Amino acid sequence: MSQTDALPLVVDNLSFRYRDRDELAIRDVSFELEAGKVLLIAGASGCGKTTLIRCIIGWESPNADHNPHN
């Protein structure tokens, strides 16, 4: 599959909450990234960068309560 045939990465209103927390770790994140483009995710420690990536690649279930200790 060439870059011109590749589908974009679409994230639409992604939210994530750890079950043991009241606040959302990620709230309503949306973006579309075309094939061949680069996205920089930057922020302070603990702001949800890794959690966002884990949701995108399927290691966490977005828009759902989650308890990492189960």
N, C-alpha and C positions, 0 to 999 in steps of 0.2 A: 504494500500500500504506500503510495507516495504521499508527501506532505499535503499536496493539493487534494487528495482523496480522504485525508484523515479528518475525523470529526473533532469539533472543538470540545474542550472541557467546560461543561456548564455546571455551575453551582447555583442553586436557586433557593433562597431563604433557608439556608442551613442553620440550624440551632442545635445546641448540645448542652445537656445538663448532667453532671454527676449526681447520682441518686442521693448521696449524703450531703448535698449542698442545696441551698435555696435558690441561689442566683445561677443564671446560665453561664457556662464557660464560653460559649459562642452564641451570638444572637443575630439571627437574620442576615447571614453573610450571603451575598450574591455576586457572581461575576461570570464572564465568559472569556475563555482563553483560547485563541485560535491556534491551530497546529503550527509549530515552529516558533511560537512566541515564548518569551520567558516572563515569569511572574516572580517578583521578590516579595516575600512575606517577612516583615520586620516588626518588632515590638519589644516591649519590656519583658523581662523574665516573668513567666506565669500568666501571660495575657491570652494564651490559647493557640499559639502558632503550631505547636506539635499536635495538639488535639484536632485542629483544622485539617492538617495533613492526614492524620490517622482516620478521620471521617471520610476524606476524599478517596483514600486508597482502600477503604472498606474494613479497616481494623477496628473501627468503632461504628456504632449505629447512630447516625445523626438523627436529630429530632426525636430522641428517645431518652428516657432516664437510664442511667448506666451506673453500675457499681463495680469498680475495678477489682474489688476484693473477693468477688464470688468465683 
